[in-house]
Amino acid sequence: MSQTPYGFGPARFRAARNAVGATVPHIARTAQVSERAVSLYLAGARIPRPGVLVLLAQAVGVNPADLCTVERETLRHLQIFTGRSRAQMGRQLGMSEATYRELENTGALGRLAGSWYSPREGRWLAWEEWAAAKFATTPDRLAADEDNTRAGYQAERERRWQQLSEDDPAFEARVEGLVRLGRALRDR
């Protein structure tokens, strides 16, 4: 069975299908996949690509997020729920794929993800206001997912630091030595 970074839930897909009475052939036509692929998705033996997830959700009349089980939704999830690739999402937001990847992985907005002037509204819009539409969500949900992304990134950094410290007893002493050296060079 394929692994998924976004929590596709076959049980949720089956429930949504049953709620609307959608047939496998109908879902296959709407999602532009084979009937066998739909059967595998329903059984949990295959995980749909993000673009297919969006079409499956349309076929059963729900949002892509409704087909997924996610404990802490992040910017990565929002990007997947749009059905766009990272490169496409970056273009939608007016940034390179590399810059978008950094945003998606760390939650750090950077200067390219700042406010934007809307001539139509005659005012500056905060990131969450203008970018929420690109993610097909609300500004509050976007802000919460940014927070989750940052928290996850920080937790992973701390976990890695702890692992380095446990694997190499002299690690922290070397880091402290580098910090002292940096301070000495700065104070010159």
Summary of the structure (lengths in Angstrom):
residues: 188
radius of gyration: 21.5
end to end distance: 59.0
largest distance: 74.4
contacts: 515
relative contact order: 0.09
helix: 66%
strand: 4%
